[in-house]
Amino acid sequence: MFRALAVMTLVGSAALLLSPPTASSATARPSPGYWLVGANGGVFSFGAPFYGSGVTPPGACDLSPQAGSTVDATMGCSAMAATPSGNGYWLLNSYRSATAFGQAAPALQTGCTSLNGAAGTWVGMACGDAVPVGGLTAQRLNAPVIGMAATPDGKGYWLLAGDGGVFSFGDARFYGSMGGARLDAPVVGIAATPDGQGYWLTASDGGVFAFGDARFYGSMGATPPDAPVVGIAPTPDGHGYWLAGADGGVFSFGDAPFEGSMGGKAMQAPVVGIAAYAPPVTG
């Protein structure tokens, strides 16, 4: 009797070992990637499709990353933003002109509005059906506005000042800031969590500050990078983020995979921003 029971147990174990994988494994999301953008409009893609750069016609390209452009620095790029689906991106140059690549809707400055009202370089923009819901033109600031992040539904946004101050508009809630705190280095970037109920700030020394439901996954604060950090981008699920350095270096935290970087490679202009790519689910 006991022998029969043992045989049945072994047979059952073999059946479990030989059973096919569940269907859910076929719908796993591929690893996310990111784009880096240089001050001269050059775009470098890592684990993300390349749609063009400041000197390259929009469209598919077999090389990744791309070599930096040779555009005059006065026409250089100052920001980059990706479409929610990842099928394109916009580059914003120092003349406030937004150029679309891939399937990003052409901006052409028509219907675009500066979100900080500054006479100098833009730090954000609203185009198409995006409606400005407030700004800081009438307020006296301790530091200039240097960054922006939008809520998931596009009905609000946060503006970030260089001293770590955060200003919320529309349906964007204020979860805290570094304004008034003593910082080792100026704040340079902001990124919102996927549900819009929190955000991260990053400083030029690689320090990261989490607010709301944003979790802290690590930083470069204790290990200063070779070049100043210029931006932060979250992973699609919000369980990690990337930091980008001016020398093209990329630093991964949480579930953010390292797909490559321009660190240690010759570039014609420094990197000024990073944008995350969320690949579509297959299967």
C-alpha positions in Angstrom: 0.0 0.0 0.0 2.7 2.4 0.9 4.7 1.5 -2.2 1.6 2.2 -4.4 1.2 5.6 -2.7 4.8 6.4 -3.3 4.5 5.5 -7.0 1.4 7.7 -7.4 3.3 10.6 -5.7 6.2 10.3 -8.1 3.9 10.1 -11.1 2.1 13.2 -9.9 5.4 15.1 -9.5 6.4 14.2 -13.0 3.2 15.5 -14.4 3.8 18.8 -12.6 7.3 19.0 -14.0 6.2 18.3 -17.6 3.1 20.6 -17.5 3.4 23.5 -20.1 3.9 27.0 -18.9 0.8 29.1 -18.2 -0.5 31.4 -20.9 0.3 34.5 -18.8 4.0 34.1 -19.5 3.3 34.8 -23.2 1.9 38.3 -22.4 4.9 39.6 -20.4 5.9 43.1 -21.3 9.3 43.4 -23.1 12.1 45.2 -21.3 11.6 49.0 -21.4 14.2 51.3 -22.9 15.1 55.0 -23.2 16.3 57.8 -25.4 19.0 60.3 -24.6 19.1 63.7 -26.4 22.1 65.9 -26.9 22.2 69.7 -26.8 22.8 69.7 -30.5 19.7 67.7 -31.3 21.3 64.3 -31.6 19.2 61.4 -30.3 20.7 58.1 -28.9 18.3 55.2 -28.6 18.8 52.2 -26.2 16.2 49.5 -26.2 13.9 52.0 -28.0 13.1 52.7 -31.6 15.0 55.5 -33.3 12.6 58.0 -35.1 15.1 60.6 -36.1 17.2 63.5 -34.7 17.8 67.1 -35.2 19.6 66.5 -38.5 18.1 63.2 -39.6 14.8 62.9 -41.5 12.1 61.3 -39.4 11.7 57.5 -40.0 13.3 54.2 -39.3 17.0 53.8 -38.8 19.1 50.7 -38.6 21.8 52.2 -36.4 21.5 52.6 -32.6 22.7 54.8 -31.1 23.0 57.5 -33.7 25.9 59.8 -34.0 25.4 63.3 -32.7 24.4 66.0 -35.1 26.4 69.0 -36.3 23.7 71.6 -36.0 24.8 75.0 -34.8 24.7 75.1 -31.0 22.4 78.1 -31.1 19.7 75.8 -32.5 20.5 73.2 -30.0 18.0 71.0 -28.1 16.9 71.9 -24.6 14.3 69.2 -23.9 12.8 65.9 -25.1 9.3 64.4 -24.5 8.0 61.0 -25.7 4.4 60.2 -26.7 2.5 58.0 -24.2 2.5 55.1 -26.6 6.2 55.4 -27.3 5.6 55.8 -31.1 7.4 59.1 -31.3 8.9 62.0 -29.5 9.4 65.8 -29.7 12.6 67.8 -29.4 12.4 71.4 -28.2 15.2 73.7 -29.4 16.5 76.9 -27.8 14.4 78.9 -30.3 11.2 77.4 -28.7 10.4 75.3 -31.8 9.1 71.8 -31.1 10.0 69.3 -33.8 8.1 66.0 -34.0 9.5 62.6 -34.9 7.9 59.2 -35.5 4.1 59.5 -35.0 4.3 62.4 -32.6 1.8 65.1 -33.7 3.6 68.0 -35.4 3.6 71.0 -33.1 4.8 73.7 -35.6 4.4 76.2 -32.7 0.7 76.5 -33.6 -1.3 76.2 -30.5 1.8 75.8 -28.3 2.1 77.8 -25.2 5.0 78.5 -22.9 4.1 77.1 -19.5 6.4 79.4 -17.4 5.9 82.6 -19.5 9.7 83.2 -19.3 11.4 85.4 -21.9 14.3 82.9 -22.0 14.5 79.2 -22.8 11.3 77.2 -22.4 11.2 74.5 -19.8 7.9 73.0 -20.9 5.2 73.2 -23.5 1.6 72.5 -24.2 0.4 71.6 -27.7 -2.7 70.3 -29.4 -5.5 69.6 -26.9 -3.2 70.3 -23.9 -4.6 73.2 -22.0 -2.4 75.4 -19.8 -4.0 75.6 -16.4 -1.7 78.0 -14.6 1.8 79.4 -14.5 4.2 81.4 -12.3 4.5 84.6 -14.3 3.1 86.8 -11.5 5.1 85.2 -8.7 8.5 86.0 -7.4 10.6 82.9 -7.4 13.8 82.1 -5.4 15.1 80.1 -8.4 14.1 79.8 -12.1 11.8 77.0 -13.2 13.9 74.3 -14.9 11.6 71.3 -15.3 8.0 70.0 -15.7 6.0 66.8 -15.4 2.4 66.1 -16.4 -0.3 64.1 -14.7 -1.4 60.9 -16.5 -4.7 62.4 -17.7 -3.0 65.5 -19.0 -5.2 67.8 -16.9 -2.5 69.0 -14.7 1.3 69.4 -14.2 4.0 70.3 -11.9 6.7 72.9 -12.4 10.1 72.5 -10.8 12.4 75.2 -9.7 16.2 74.9 -9.4 16.0 75.2 -5.6 13.8 72.2 -5.4 10.5 74.1 -5.2 7.5 72.3 -6.8 4.4 74.1 -8.0 1.2 72.2 -8.9 -1.5 73.1 -11.3 -4.8 71.6 -12.5 -5.4 68.2 -11.0 -1.8 67.8 -10.0 -1.5 67.6 -6.2 1.4 68.9 -4.2 3.2 66.1 -2.3 6.2 68.0 -1.1 9.4 69.6 -2.3 12.9 70.5 -1.5 12.2 74.2 -1.5 13.8 75.8 1.5 16.0 72.8 2.2 19.7 72.9 2.1 20.9 71.1 -1.0 24.4 69.9 -1.9 23.6 70.5 -5.6 20.8 72.2 -7.6 17.7 70.2 -8.6 17.6 69.5 -12.3 14.7 67.2 -13.1 11.3 65.9 -12.1 9.4 62.7 -13.1 5.8 61.7 -12.1 4.7 58.2 -11.0 2.4 56.3 -13.4 -0.7 57.1 -11.3 0.2 60.8 -10.8 0.1 60.5 -7.0 3.8 61.2 -6.5 7.0 62.3 -8.1 10.8 62.1 -8.0 13.2 65.0 -8.1 16.9 64.6 -9.0 19.8 66.9 -8.4 22.9 67.5 -10.5 25.0 65.4 -8.1 22.7 62.4 -8.6 20.7 62.8 -5.5 17.0 61.6 -5.7 14.1 62.8 -3.6 10.8 60.9 -3.5 7.4 62.4 -2.7 3.8 61.0 -2.5 3.7 57.4 -3.6 7.0 57.6 -5.3 9.5 55.1 -3.8 13.2 55.7 -3.3 15.2 53.1 -5.1 18.6 54.6 -4.8 20.7 57.5 -6.1 24.2 58.6 -7.0 24.3 61.0 -4.0 27.0 59.1 -2.2 29.0 58.4 -5.4 29.2 61.6 -7.4 29.1 60.8 -11.2 31.8 61.9 -13.6 29.5 64.5 -15.1 26.4 66.3 -13.7 23.1 64.5 -13.8 20.7 66.2 -16.2 17.5 64.3 -16.0 15.4 61.4 -14.6 12.9 59.0 -16.3 10.7 56.4 -14.5 10.0 52.9 -15.7 6.5 52.2 -17.1 5.4 50.5 -13.8 7.0 53.2 -11.6 9.1 50.6 -9.7 12.4 52.1 -10.9 14.0 55.0 -12.8 17.0 56.0 -14.8 19.3 59.0 -14.3 21.2 60.5 -17.2 24.5 62.4 -17.0 25.7 65.2 -19.2 28.5 62.8 -20.5 25.8 60.3 -21.7 26.2 58.0 -18.7 23.0 56.2 -17.6 22.4 54.9 -14.0 19.6 52.4 -13.3 17.7 51.9 -10.1 14.9 49.6 -9.0 13.5 47.5 -11.9 15.0 49.9 -14.5 17.2 47.8 -16.9 20.5 49.2 -18.1 20.2 49.1 -21.9 23.4 51.0 -22.7 24.8 54.6 -22.6 27.1 57.1 -24.2 29.3 57.2 -21.2 33.0 57.2 -22.3 32.1 57.7 -26.0 32.9 60.8 -28.0 30.0 63.2 -28.4 29.7 66.5 -30.2 27.5 68.0 -27.5 26.5 67.1 -23.9 23.3 65.2 -23.2 20.5 67.4 -21.9 17.7 64.9 -21.2 16.3 61.4 -21.1 12.9 60.0 -22.0 11.6 56.5 -21.2 10.2 54.0 -23.8 7.5 51.5 -22.8 7.3 48.7 -25.5 3.9 47.4 -26.3 2.7 44.1 -24.7 3.0 41.1 -27.1 1.4 37.8 -27.2 
